[in-house]
Amino acid sequence: MSTTASPAPGAGSRPGGRSARVRAAVHLAVRELVADDPGEPLTIPVLAARAGVHATTVYRRWGTVGELLADVATSRFSGDIVVPDTGSLRGDLERYASDLAKDLCDPDTLALVRATIGIGGEQGAAACRGERQQQLEAILERERARGGQPPTLERTTDAVLAPLYYRAVFTDDPLTPEWTRTLVSHLLPD
Amino acid sequence: MSTTASPAPGAGSRPGGRSARVRAAVHLAVRELVADDPGEPLTIPVLAARAGVHATTVYRRWGTVGELLADVATSRFSGDIVVPDTGSLRGDLERYASDLAKDLCDPDTLALVRATIGIGGEQGAAACRGERQQQLEAILERERARGGQPPTLERTTDAVLAPLYYRAVFTDDPLTPEWTRTLVSHLLPD
């Protein structure tokens, strides 16, 4: 996990400068606190102290811890996985599942997903899903462009995305390469 | 969701009496606070005040909010779903998936799962899985006793449990009866 959050353009009231530095400091504080001590309740005063900013600044900008976590998760899970182009649907899905598995195996990433789900509600859940649906849809669309007949997005989500997230978030079973390939082979039998 | 938590035998230092009443009051406070305001950070002082007990009592008994949430989730997700016996593997899995979908659709249940995942770490995750693996294994074992050759527990988890949890926790798509039947039919093609 990168420890320097790069400020998204136009995310604050003023581009760059102090606003961007505050956002970067607060995002970093969230990621560090979540990773270091996931059992501790996150509060805005604690986060603000860690980031070295006034709590009122955090309240004014994000409102609640849930919205702040959703913002951090959105920034973390956007553009994190490049849609692969291996020349076949099977190859693309295997590469994608493998990349996502590696991402979800990172303890800091997993801690952020769990914390965001825990306190961010629907908004947090959407932030954790990130661009996964669009990424899968791009893979399926490429297969259609090749003249293939890929499974639906719903079916692909149930068969590949869901087991990856379930195993990472709800179990301590490892997300092995063999297992991720199995998910794809059940979706696309020979 | 039932609003009276029944004390588990032997859960406290003294059976029944004050110890059981404290446990019931604290469990109820957790379930109410999680359901009412999932975006608010849960802290032991807030929980204790809601339950009408001293914070030191909660610290002494549960240690952390994470352990407390895992205890509440374990109690909530134990014995909540009866393993069905419909006479066929397909029937058993369809009934089980439908019962679990109904359970996960309950907003209070979903709030408890999310909160427990968020702050309970591995222990919380295990509490949310509850007896699901054993329940599925019982369904598969019954099929073997009928002389059938059911899929493995891992495959059944990936195909049925994982999409139910993923859809409930990470999306706002509905867990419809048609969709839960589809999960089983992909696992057990005709």
HADDOCK unambig.tbl for C-alpha pairs under 7 A between the chains (distance, minus, plus):
assign (segid A and resid 38 and name CA) (segid B and resid 119 and name CA) 6.04 0.50 0.50
assign (segid A and resid 38 and name CA) (segid B and resid 121 and name CA) 6.80 0.50 0.50
assign (segid A and resid 39 and name CA) (segid B and resid 66 and name CA) 5.50 0.50 0.50
assign (segid A and resid 39 and name CA) (segid B and resid 119 and name CA) 4.91 0.50 0.50
assign (segid A and resid 39 and name CA) (segid B and resid 120 and name CA) 6.07 0.50 0.50
assign (segid A and resid 39 and name CA) (segid B and resid 121 and name CA) 6.87 0.50 0.50
assign (segid A and resid 41 and name CA) (segid B and resid 41 and name CA) 5.67 0.50 0.50
assign (segid A and resid 41 and name CA) (segid B and resid 42 and name CA) 6.21 0.50 0.50
assign (segid A and resid 41 and name CA) (segid B and resid 43 and name CA) 6.36 0.50 0.50
assign (segid A and resid 42 and name CA) (segid B and resid 41 and name CA) 6.19 0.50 0.50
assign (segid A and resid 43 and name CA) (segid B and resid 41 and name CA) 6.35 0.50 0.50
assign (segid A and resid 66 and name CA) (segid B and resid 39 and name CA) 5.49 0.50 0.50
assign (segid A and resid 114 and name CA) (segid B and resid 117 and name CA) 5.73 0.50 0.50
assign (segid A and resid 114 and name CA) (segid B and resid 118 and name CA) 4.54 0.50 0.50
assign (segid A and resid 115 and name CA) (segid B and resid 118 and name CA) 4.25 0.50 0.50
assign (segid A and resid 115 and name CA) (segid B and resid 119 and name CA) 6.56 0.50 0.50
assign (segid A and resid 116 and name CA) (segid B and resid 118 and name CA) 6.89 0.50 0.50
assign (segid A and resid 117 and name CA) (segid B and resid 114 and name CA) 5.75 0.50 0.50
assign (segid A and resid 117 and name CA) (segid B and resid 118 and name CA) 6.05 0.50 0.50
assign (segid A and resid 118 and name CA) (segid B and resid 114 and name CA) 4.54 0.50 0.50
assign (segid A and resid 118 and name CA) (segid B and resid 115 and name CA) 4.25 0.50 0.50
assign (segid A and resid 118 and name CA) (segid B and resid 116 and name CA) 6.89 0.50 0.50
assign (segid A and resid 118 and name CA) (segid B and resid 117 and name CA) 6.05 0.50 0.50
assign (segid A and resid 118 and name CA) (segid B and resid 118 and name CA) 3.71 0.50 0.50
assign (segid A and resid 118 and name CA) (segid B and resid 119 and name CA) 6.78 0.50 0.50
assign (segid A and resid 119 and name CA) (segid B and resid 38 and name CA) 6.06 0.50 0.50
assign (segid A and resid 119 and name CA) (segid B and resid 39 and name CA) 4.91 0.50 0.50
assign (segid A and resid 119 and name CA) (segid B and resid 115 and name CA) 6.55 0.50 0.50
assign (segid A and resid 119 and name CA) (segid B and resid 118 and name CA) 6.76 0.50 0.50
assign (segid A and resid 120 and name CA) (segid B and resid 39 and name CA) 6.06 0.50 0.50
assign (segid A and resid 121 and name CA) (segid B and resid 38 and name CA) 6.81 0.50 0.50
assign (segid A and resid 121 and name CA) (segid B and resid 39 and name CA) 6.85 0.50 0.50
assign (segid A and resid 125 and name CA) (segid B and resid 170 and name CA) 4.75 0.50 0.50
assign (segid A and resid 125 and name CA) (segid B and resid 171 and name CA) 6.51 0.50 0.50
assign (segid A and resid 126 and name CA) (segid B and resid 170 and name CA) 6.68 0.50 0.50
assign (segid A and resid 126 and name CA) (segid B and resid 171 and name CA) 6.68 0.50 0.50
assign (segid A and resid 129 and name CA) (segid B and resid 170 and name CA) 6.67 0.50 0.50
assign (segid A and resid 158 and name CA) (segid B and resid 163 and name CA) 5.11 0.50 0.50
assign (segid A and resid 159 and name CA) (segid B and resid 159 and name CA) 6.50 0.50 0.50
assign (segid A and resid 162 and name CA) (segid B and resid 162 and name CA) 5.46 0.50 0.50
assign (segid A and resid 162 and name CA) (segid B and resid 163 and name CA) 5.03 0.50 0.50
assign (segid A and resid 162 and name CA) (segid B and resid 166 and name CA) 5.25 0.50 0.50
assign (segid A and resid 163 and name CA) (segid B and resid 158 and name CA) 5.11 0.50 0.50
assign (segid A and resid 163 and name CA) (segid B and resid 162 and name CA) 5.02 0.50 0.50
assign (segid A and resid 163 and name CA) (segid B and resid 163 and name CA) 6.81 0.50 0.50
assign (segid A and resid 165 and name CA) (segid B and resid 166 and name CA) 6.80 0.50 0.50
assign (segid A and resid 166 and name CA) (segid B and resid 162 and name CA) 5.25 0.50 0.50
assign (segid A and resid 166 and name CA) (segid B and resid 165 and name CA) 6.81 0.50 0.50
assign (segid A and resid 166 and name CA) (segid B and resid 166 and name CA) 6.22 0.50 0.50
assign (segid A and resid 170 and name CA) (segid B and resid 125 and name CA) 4.75 0.50 0.50
assign (segid A and resid 170 and name CA) (segid B and resid 126 and name CA) 6.70 0.50 0.50
assign (segid A and resid 170 and name CA) (segid B and resid 129 and name CA) 6.66 0.50 0.50
assign (segid A and resid 171 and name CA) (segid B and resid 125 and name CA) 6.49 0.50 0.50
assign (segid A and resid 171 and name CA) (segid B and resid 126 and name CA) 6.68 0.50 0.50
